[in-house]
Amino acid sequence: MNATLKITKIGNSAGVILSKELLAHLNAQVGDKVEVVRTSRGLEIRPVNLDLEKQLGAAKEVMARRHRALQALADQIMDEDREILKALAKS
């Protein structure tokens, strides 16, 4: 689906109006969030994946609470990798 949209002044910003057909194509409605992504062909408008947003929020919360444990795990993994690399360098 292709559409030509006019940029309209909204306060100190600018916006475009999405028609009922474009909203239906996006499977979105007034009040929903969309994201604008730069692609090799220009900009793409797509609905925000709310499940992903919730999962990322939960992951950030856990990482903040378990920062020390995660840092210790990362250090241990780095030590193990360093030993593996040393062994490979010797062979």
Backbone atoms as SQL, in Angstrom:
CREATE TABLE atoms (id INTEGER PRIMARY KEY, chain TEXT, resi INTEGER, resn TEXT, atom TEXT, x REAL, y REAL, z REAL);
INSERT INTO atoms VALUES
  (1, 'A', 1, 'MET', 'N', 0.843, -1.174, 0.000),
  (2, 'A', 1, 'MET', 'CA', 0.000, 0.000, 0.000),
  (3, 'A', 1, 'MET', 'C', 0.892, 1.241, 0.000),
  (4, 'A', 2, 'ASN', 'N', 0.613, 2.149, -0.867),
  (5, 'A', 2, 'ASN', 'CA', 1.347, 3.407, -0.946),
  (6, 'A', 2, 'ASN', 'C', 0.408, 4.559, -0.641),
  (7, 'A', 3, 'ALA', 'N', 0.914, 5.587, 0.000),
  (8, 'A', 3, 'ALA', 'CA', 0.104, 6.768, 0.307),
  (9, 'A', 3, 'ALA', 'C', 1.014, 7.976, 0.360),
  (10, 'A', 4, 'THR', 'N', 0.493, 9.099, -0.034),
  (11, 'A', 4, 'THR', 'CA', 1.202, 10.366, 0.088),
  (12, 'A', 4, 'THR', 'C', 0.604, 11.095, 1.285),
  (13, 'A', 5, 'LEU', 'N', 1.472, 11.504, 2.215),
  (14, 'A', 5, 'LEU', 'CA', 1.018, 12.168, 3.427),
  (15, 'A', 5, 'LEU', 'C', 1.585, 13.581, 3.487),
  (16, 'A', 6, 'LYS', 'N', 0.801, 14.486, 4.030),
  (17, 'A', 6, 'LYS', 'CA', 1.225, 15.873, 4.181),
  (18, 'A', 6, 'LYS', 'C', 1.748, 16.071, 5.593),
  (19, 'A', 7, 'ILE', 'N', 2.890, 16.735, 5.712),
  (20, 'A', 7, 'ILE', 'CA', 3.455, 17.052, 7.027),
  (21, 'A', 7, 'ILE', 'C', 2.728, 18.278, 7.565),
  (22, 'A', 8, 'THR', 'N', 2.204, 18.161, 8.777),
  (23, 'A', 8, 'THR', 'CA', 1.404, 19.208, 9.393),
  (24, 'A', 8, 'THR', 'C', 2.098, 19.708, 10.655),
  (25, 'A', 9, 'LYS', 'N', 2.001, 21.024, 10.913),
  (26, 'A', 9, 'LYS', 'CA', 2.587, 21.585, 12.128),
  (27, 'A', 9, 'LYS', 'C', 1.715, 21.207, 13.326),
  (28, 'A', 10, 'ILE', 'N', 2.371, 20.677, 14.367),
  (29, 'A', 10, 'ILE', 'CA', 1.687, 20.320, 15.613),
  (30, 'A', 10, 'ILE', 'C', 2.501, 20.937, 16.747),
  (31, 'A', 11, 'GLY', 'N', 2.094, 22.104, 17.214),
  (32, 'A', 11, 'GLY', 'CA', 2.857, 22.827, 18.231),
  (33, 'A', 11, 'GLY', 'C', 4.216, 23.198, 17.666),
  (34, 'A', 12, 'ASN', 'N', 5.305, 22.830, 18.379),
  (35, 'A', 12, 'ASN', 'CA', 6.663, 23.078, 17.899),
  (36, 'A', 12, 'ASN', 'C', 7.201, 21.921, 17.075),
  (37, 'A', 13, 'SER', 'N', 6.363, 20.920, 16.836),
  (38, 'A', 13, 'SER', 'CA', 6.774, 19.734, 16.092),
  (39, 'A', 13, 'SER', 'C', 6.002, 19.649, 14.795),
  (40, 'A', 14, 'ALA', 'N', 6.143, 18.525, 14.126),
  (41, 'A', 14, 'ALA', 'CA', 5.409, 18.277, 12.887),
  (42, 'A', 14, 'ALA', 'C', 4.944, 16.831, 12.907),
  (43, 'A', 15, 'GLY', 'N', 3.880, 16.542, 12.185),
  (44, 'A', 15, 'GLY', 'CA', 3.363, 15.184, 12.141),
  (45, 'A', 15, 'GLY', 'C', 2.630, 14.919, 10.854),
  (46, 'A', 16, 'VAL', 'N', 2.246, 13.676, 10.690),
  (47, 'A', 16, 'VAL', 'CA', 1.444, 13.277, 9.534),
  (48, 'A', 16, 'VAL', 'C', 0.174, 12.614, 10.057),
  (49, 'A', 17, 'ILE', 'N', -0.883, 12.677, 9.287),
  (50, 'A', 17, 'ILE', 'CA', -2.156, 12.059, 9.633),
  (51, 'A', 17, 'ILE', 'C', -2.236, 10.720, 8.906),
  (52, 'A', 18, 'LEU', 'N', -2.512, 9.660, 9.670),
  (53, 'A', 18, 'LEU', 'CA', -2.672, 8.340, 9.074),
  (54, 'A', 18, 'LEU', 'C', -4.157, 8.092, 8.850),
  (55, 'A', 19, 'SER', 'N', -4.506, 7.724, 7.636),
  (56, 'A', 19, 'SER', 'CA', -5.901, 7.458, 7.303),
  (57, 'A', 19, 'SER', 'C', -6.383, 6.183, 7.990),
  (58, 'A', 20, 'LYS', 'N', -7.697, 5.994, 7.986),
  (59, 'A', 20, 'LYS', 'CA', -8.292, 4.786, 8.543),
  (60, 'A', 20, 'LYS', 'C', -7.717, 3.542, 7.865),
  (61, 'A', 21, 'GLU', 'N', -7.487, 3.614, 6.559),
  (62, 'A', 21, 'GLU', 'CA', -6.948, 2.484, 5.808),
  (63, 'A', 21, 'GLU', 'C', -5.506, 2.175, 6.229),
  (64, 'A', 22, 'LEU', 'N', -4.691, 3.231, 6.423),
  (65, 'A', 22, 'LEU', 'CA', -3.309, 3.013, 6.855),
  (66, 'A', 22, 'LEU', 'C', -3.263, 2.419, 8.262),
  (67, 'A', 23, 'LEU', 'N', -4.125, 2.915, 9.150),
  (68, 'A', 23, 'LEU', 'CA', -4.182, 2.356, 10.502),
  (69, 'A', 23, 'LEU', 'C', -4.575, 0.885, 10.457),
  (70, 'A', 24, 'ALA', 'N', -5.531, 0.548, 9.611),
  (71, 'A', 24, 'ALA', 'CA', -5.955, -0.851, 9.486),
  (72, 'A', 24, 'ALA', 'C', -4.804, -1.697, 8.954),
  (73, 'A', 25, 'HIS', 'N', -4.057, -1.151, 7.997),
  (74, 'A', 25, 'HIS', 'CA', -2.917, -1.882, 7.430),
  (75, 'A', 25, 'HIS', 'C', -1.844, -2.122, 8.500),
  (76, 'A', 26, 'LEU', 'N', -1.681, -1.170, 9.399),
  (77, 'A', 26, 'LEU', 'CA', -0.724, -1.307, 10.502),
  (78, 'A', 26, 'LEU', 'C', -1.288, -2.155, 11.646),
  (79, 'A', 27, 'ASN', 'N', -2.581, -2.466, 11.556),
  (80, 'A', 27, 'ASN', 'CA', -3.275, -3.145, 12.653),
  (81, 'A', 27, 'ASN', 'C', -3.112, -2.328, 13.936),
  (82, 'A', 28, 'ALA', 'N', -3.353, -1.017, 13.809),
  (83, 'A', 28, 'ALA', 'CA', -3.165, -0.084, 14.919),
  (84, 'A', 28, 'ALA', 'C', -4.398, 0.805, 15.034),
  (85, 'A', 29, 'GLN', 'N', -4.495, 1.462, 16.172),
  (86, 'A', 29, 'GLN', 'CA', -5.585, 2.401, 16.368),
  (87, 'A', 29, 'GLN', 'C', -5.060, 3.622, 17.119),
  (88, 'A', 30, 'VAL', 'N', -5.892, 4.645, 17.216),
  (89, 'A', 30, 'VAL', 'CA', -5.501, 5.875, 17.896),
  (90, 'A', 30, 'VAL', 'C', -5.062, 5.535, 19.316),
  (91, 'A', 31, 'GLY', 'N', -3.903, 6.046, 19.722),
  (92, 'A', 31, 'GLY', 'CA', -3.354, 5.801, 21.048),
  (93, 'A', 31, 'GLY', 'C', -2.289, 4.721, 21.077),
  (94, 'A', 32, 'ASP', 'N', -2.241, 3.877, 20.030),
  (95, 'A', 32, 'ASP', 'CA', -1.199, 2.850, 19.960),
  (96, 'A', 32, 'ASP', 'C', 0.140, 3.498, 19.669),
  (97, 'A', 33, 'LYS', 'N', 1.208, 2.785, 19.997),
  (98, 'A', 33, 'LYS', 'CA', 2.552, 3.258, 19.684),
  (99, 'A', 33, 'LYS', 'C', 3.028, 2.618, 18.387),
  (100, 'A', 34, 'VAL', 'N', 3.737, 3.405, 17.590),
  (101, 'A', 34, 'VAL', 'CA', 4.409, 2.888, 16.402),
  (102, 'A', 34, 'VAL', 'C', 5.865, 3.302, 16.483),
  (103, 'A', 35, 'GLU', 'N', 6.712, 2.573, 15.790),
  (104, 'A', 35, 'GLU', 'CA', 8.119, 2.949, 15.740),
  (105, 'A', 35, 'GLU', 'C', 8.485, 3.268, 14.307),
  (106, 'A', 36, 'VAL', 'N', 9.394, 4.202, 14.150),
  (107, 'A', 36, 'VAL', 'CA', 9.902, 4.567, 12.842),
  (108, 'A', 36, 'VAL', 'C', 11.332, 4.061, 12.773),
  (109, 'A', 37, 'VAL', 'N', 11.601, 3.234, 11.752),
  (110, 'A', 37, 'VAL', 'CA', 12.899, 2.583, 11.623),
  (111, 'A', 37, 'VAL', 'C', 13.523, 2.989, 10.297),
  (112, 'A', 38, 'ARG', 'N', 14.801, 3.376, 10.352),
  (113, 'A', 38, 'ARG', 'CA', 15.517, 3.714, 9.125),
  (114, 'A', 38, 'ARG', 'C', 15.934, 2.417, 8.439),
  (115, 'A', 39, 'THR', 'N', 15.626, 2.294, 7.167),
  (116, 'A', 39, 'THR', 'CA', 16.026, 1.128, 6.381),
  (117, 'A', 39, 'THR', 'C', 16.836, 1.609, 5.190),
  (118, 'A', 40, 'SER', 'N', 17.358, 0.686, 4.415),
  (119, 'A', 40, 'SER', 'CA', 18.143, 1.068, 3.242),
  (120, 'A', 40, 'SER', 'C', 17.277, 1.780, 2.204),
  (121, 'A', 41, 'ARG', 'N', 15.967, 1.599, 2.285),
  (122, 'A', 41, 'ARG', 'CA', 15.055, 2.211, 1.322),
  (123, 'A', 41, 'ARG', 'C', 14.406, 3.482, 1.840),
  (124, 'A', 42, 'GLY', 'N', 14.649, 3.840, 3.091),
  (125, 'A', 42, 'GLY', 'CA', 14.030, 5.032, 3.657),
  (126, 'A', 42, 'GLY', 'C', 13.577, 4.767, 5.075),
  (127, 'A', 43, 'LEU', 'N', 12.368, 5.204, 5.422),
  (128, 'A', 43, 'LEU', 'CA', 11.819, 5.004, 6.755),
  (129, 'A', 43, 'LEU', 'C', 10.662, 4.015, 6.695),
  (130, 'A', 44, 'GLU', 'N', 10.550, 3.232, 7.749),
  (131, 'A', 44, 'GLU', 'CA', 9.469, 2.251, 7.854),
  (132, 'A', 44, 'GLU', 'C', 8.714, 2.537, 9.139),
  (133, 'A', 45, 'ILE', 'N', 7.388, 2.571, 9.062),
  (134, 'A', 45, 'ILE', 'CA', 6.545, 2.742, 10.242),
  (135, 'A', 45, 'ILE', 'C', 5.950, 1.381, 10.560),
  (136, 'A', 46, 'ARG', 'N', 6.101, 0.943, 11.819),
  (137, 'A', 46, 'ARG', 'CA', 5.531, -0.350, 12.201),
  (138, 'A', 46, 'ARG', 'C', 5.063, -0.299, 13.647),
  (139, 'A', 47, 'PRO', 'N', 4.090, -1.146, 13.984),
  (140, 'A', 47, 'PRO', 'CA', 3.592, -1.162, 15.358),
  (141, 'A', 47, 'PRO', 'C', 4.696, -1.592, 16.322),
  (142, 'A', 48, 'VAL', 'N', 4.650, -1.064, 17.533),
  (143, 'A', 48, 'VAL', 'CA', 5.599, -1.471, 18.572),
  (144, 'A', 48, 'VAL', 'C', 5.160, -2.835, 19.089),
  (145, 'A', 49, 'ASN', 'N', 6.120, -3.726, 19.235),
  (146, 'A', 49, 'ASN', 'CA', 5.842, -5.051, 19.780),
  (147, 'A', 49, 'ASN', 'C', 5.785, -4.923, 21.303),
  (148, 'A', 50, 'LEU', 'N', 4.566, -4.840, 21.849),
  (149, 'A', 50, 'LEU', 'CA', 4.407, -4.602, 23.288),
  (150, 'A', 50, 'LEU', 'C', 4.930, -5.761, 24.121),
  (151, 'A', 51, 'ASP', 'N', 4.800, -6.992, 23.614),
  (152, 'A', 51, 'ASP', 'CA', 5.337, -8.135, 24.350),
  (153, 'A', 51, 'ASP', 'C', 6.845, -8.001, 24.493),
  (154, 'A', 52, 'LEU', 'N', 7.521, -7.623, 23.412),
  (155, 'A', 52, 'LEU', 'CA', 8.966, -7.442, 23.453),
  (156, 'A', 52, 'LEU', 'C', 9.330, -6.317, 24.415),
  (157, 'A', 53, 'GLU', 'N', 8.555, -5.228, 24.372),
  (158, 'A', 53, 'GLU', 'CA', 8.815, -4.101, 25.273),
  (159, 'A', 53, 'GLU', 'C', 8.704, -4.536, 26.738),
  (160, 'A', 54, 'LYS', 'N', 7.687, -5.345, 27.059),
  (161, 'A', 54, 'LYS', 'CA', 7.525, -5.843, 28.428),
  (162, 'A', 54, 'LYS', 'C', 8.676, -6.760, 28.811),
  (163, 'A', 55, 'GLN', 'N', 9.087, -7.624, 27.891),
  (164, 'A', 55, 'GLN', 'CA', 10.188, -8.547, 28.166),
  (165, 'A', 55, 'GLN', 'C', 11.486, -7.789, 28.399),
  (166, 'A', 56, 'LEU', 'N', 11.745, -6.773, 27.589),
  (167, 'A', 56, 'LEU', 'CA', 12.965, -5.982, 27.764),
  (168, 'A', 56, 'LEU', 'C', 12.944, -5.244, 29.100),
  (169, 'A', 57, 'GLY', 'N', 11.787, -4.726, 29.460),
  (170, 'A', 57, 'GLY', 'CA', 11.660, -4.036, 30.747),
  (171, 'A', 57, 'GLY', 'C', 11.935, -4.984, 31.909),
  (172, 'A', 58, 'ALA', 'N', 11.388, -6.193, 31.828),
  (173, 'A', 58, 'ALA', 'CA', 11.617, -7.187, 32.888),
  (174, 'A', 58, 'ALA', 'C', 13.085, -7.575, 32.934),
  (175, 'A', 59, 'ALA', 'N', 13.710, -7.757, 31.769),
  (176, 'A', 59, 'ALA', 'CA', 15.127, -8.134, 31.727),
  (177, 'A', 59, 'ALA', 'C', 15.998, -7.034, 32.339),
  (178, 'A', 60, 'LYS', 'N', 15.698, -5.780, 32.038),
  (179, 'A', 60, 'LYS', 'CA', 16.465, -4.667, 32.606),
  (180, 'A', 60, 'LYS', 'C', 16.328, -4.635, 34.122),
  (181, 'A', 61, 'GLU', 'N', 15.126, -4.915, 34.620),
  (182, 'A', 61, 'GLU', 'CA', 14.894, -4.914, 36.060),
  (183, 'A', 61, 'GLU', 'C', 15.700, -6.025, 36.744),
  (184, 'A', 62, 'VAL', 'N', 15.690, -7.213, 36.156),
  (185, 'A', 62, 'VAL', 'CA', 16.448, -8.338, 36.724),
  (186, 'A', 62, 'VAL', 'C', 17.942, -8.043, 36.677),
  (187, 'A', 63, 'MET', 'N', 18.423, -7.508, 35.543),
  (188, 'A', 63, 'MET', 'CA', 19.857, -7.205, 35.422),
  (189, 'A', 63, 'MET', 'C', 20.287, -6.158, 36.443),
  (190, 'A', 64, 'ALA', 'N', 19.418, -5.191, 36.721),
  (191, 'A', 64, 'ALA', 'CA', 19.760, -4.167, 37.716),
  (192, 'A', 64, 'ALA', 'C', 19.829, -4.793, 39.111),
  (193, 'A', 65, 'ARG', 'N', 18.880, -5.684, 39.421),
  (194, 'A', 65, 'ARG', 'CA', 18.873, -6.321, 40.754),
  (195, 'A', 65, 'ARG', 'C', 20.013, -7.313, 40.910),
  (196, 'A', 66, 'ARG', 'N', 20.405, -7.978, 39.860),
  (197, 'A', 66, 'ARG', 'CA', 21.411, -9.043, 39.928),
  (198, 'A', 66, 'ARG', 'C', 22.740, -8.632, 39.295),
  (199, 'A', 67, 'HIS', 'N', 23.023, -7.349, 39.328),
  (200, 'A', 67, 'HIS', 'CA', 24.218, -6.816, 38.665),
  (201, 'A', 67, 'HIS', 'C', 25.494, -7.520, 39.122),
  (202, 'A', 68, 'ARG', 'N', 25.674, -7.658, 40.435),
  (203, 'A', 68, 'ARG', 'CA', 26.915, -8.271, 40.948),
  (204, 'A', 68, 'ARG', 'C', 27.047, -9.718, 40.511),
  (205, 'A', 69, 'ALA', 'N', 25.960, -10.471, 40.574),
  (206, 'A', 69, 'ALA', 'CA', 26.008, -11.879, 40.168),
  (207, 'A', 69, 'ALA', 'C', 26.306, -11.999, 38.672),
  (208, 'A', 70, 'LEU', 'N', 25.691, -11.136, 37.869),
  (209, 'A', 70, 'LEU', 'CA', 25.940, -11.180, 36.427),
  (210, 'A', 70, 'LEU', 'C', 27.373, -10.768, 36.101),
  (211, 'A', 71, 'GLN', 'N', 27.912, -9.811, 36.841),
  (212, 'A', 71, 'GLN', 'CA', 29.299, -9.392, 36.627),
  (213, 'A', 71, 'GLN', 'C', 30.253, -10.528, 36.978),
  (214, 'A', 72, 'ALA', 'N', 29.988, -11.235, 38.074),
  (215, 'A', 72, 'ALA', 'CA', 30.831, -12.370, 38.477),
  (216, 'A', 72, 'ALA', 'C', 30.773, -13.479, 37.427),
  (217, 'A', 73, 'LEU', 'N', 29.578, -13.734, 36.891),
  (218, 'A', 73, 'LEU', 'CA', 29.426, -14.743, 35.845),
  (219, 'A', 73, 'LEU', 'C', 30.200, -14.344, 34.589),
  (220, 'A', 74, 'ALA', 'N', 30.107, -13.086, 34.214),
  (221, 'A', 74, 'ALA', 'CA', 30.839, -12.599, 33.037),
  (222, 'A', 74, 'ALA', 'C', 32.343, -12.736, 33.255),
  (223, 'A', 75, 'ASP', 'N', 32.816, -12.407, 34.447),
  (224, 'A', 75, 'ASP', 'CA', 34.246, -12.545, 34.758),
  (225, 'A', 75, 'ASP', 'C', 34.690, -14.006, 34.656),
  (226, 'A', 76, 'GLN', 'N', 33.862, -14.915, 35.185),
  (227, 'A', 76, 'GLN', 'CA', 34.187, -16.339, 35.130),
  (228, 'A', 76, 'GLN', 'C', 34.249, -16.829, 33.678),
  (229, 'A', 77, 'ILE', 'N', 33.311, -16.415, 32.878),
  (230, 'A', 77, 'ILE', 'CA', 33.306, -16.818, 31.471),
  (231, 'A', 77, 'ILE', 'C', 34.547, -16.292, 30.762),
  (232, 'A', 78, 'MET', 'N', 34.916, -15.041, 31.046),
  (233, 'A', 78, 'MET', 'CA', 36.112, -14.463, 30.428),
  (234, 'A', 78, 'MET', 'C', 37.359, -15.238, 30.829),
  (235, 'A', 79, 'ASP', 'N', 37.451, -15.627, 32.115),
  (236, 'A', 79, 'ASP', 'CA', 38.603, -16.416, 32.587),
  (237, 'A', 79, 'ASP', 'C', 38.660, -17.759, 31.863),
  (238, 'A', 80, 'GLU', 'N', 37.512, -18.420, 31.726),
  (239, 'A', 80, 'GLU', 'CA', 37.475, -19.710, 31.033),
  (240, 'A', 80, 'GLU', 'C', 37.876, -19.555, 29.570),
  (241, 'A', 81, 'ASP', 'N', 37.359, -18.529, 28.935),
  (242, 'A', 81, 'ASP', 'CA', 37.704, -18.291, 27.525),
  (243, 'A', 81, 'ASP', 'C', 39.194, -17.997, 27.364),
  (244, 'A', 82, 'ARG', 'N', 39.746, -17.234, 28.305),
  (245, 'A', 82, 'ARG', 'CA', 41.172, -16.902, 28.258),
  (246, 'A', 82, 'ARG', 'C', 42.006, -18.181, 28.337),
  (247, 'A', 83, 'GLU', 'N', 41.619, -19.111, 29.202),
  (248, 'A', 83, 'GLU', 'CA', 42.340, -20.379, 29.337),
  (249, 'A', 83, 'GLU', 'C', 42.226, -21.216, 28.060),
  (250, 'A', 84, 'ILE', 'N', 41.053, -21.239, 27.470),
  (251, 'A', 84, 'ILE', 'CA', 40.861, -21.985, 26.211),
  (252, 'A', 84, 'ILE', 'C', 41.746, -21.400, 25.111),
  (253, 'A', 85, 'LEU', 'N', 41.780, -20.075, 25.019),
  (254, 'A', 85, 'LEU', 'CA', 42.592, -19.416, 23.990),
  (255, 'A', 85, 'LEU', 'C', 44.083, -19.686, 24.202),
  (256, 'A', 86, 'LYS', 'N', 44.517, -19.685, 25.462),
  (257, 'A', 86, 'LYS', 'CA', 45.927, -19.993, 25.746),
  (258, 'A', 86, 'LYS', 'C', 46.263, -21.414, 25.300),
  (259, 'A', 87, 'ALA', 'N', 45.377, -22.365, 25.603),
  (260, 'A', 87, 'ALA', 'CA', 45.591, -23.765, 25.224),
  (261, 'A', 87, 'ALA', 'C', 45.639, -23.900, 23.694),
  (262, 'A', 88, 'LEU', 'N', 44.796, -23.193, 23.016),
  (263, 'A', 88, 'LEU', 'CA', 44.788, -23.254, 21.537),
  (264, 'A', 88, 'LEU', 'C', 46.040, -22.639, 20.959),
  (265, 'A', 89, 'ALA', 'N', 46.532, -21.585, 21.593),
  (266, 'A', 89, 'ALA', 'CA', 47.731, -20.913, 21.095),
  (267, 'A', 89, 'ALA', 'C', 48.963, -21.826, 21.231),
  (268, 'A', 90, 'LYS', 'N', 48.968, -22.675, 22.251),
  (269, 'A', 90, 'LYS', 'CA', 50.090, -23.575, 22.465),
  (270, 'A', 90, 'LYS', 'C', 50.097, -24.728, 21.468),
  (271, 'A', 91, 'SER', 'N', 48.942, -25.096, 20.929),
  (272, 'A', 91, 'SER', 'CA', 48.894, -26.251, 20.013),
  (273, 'A', 91, 'SER', 'C', 49.163, -25.884, 18.583);
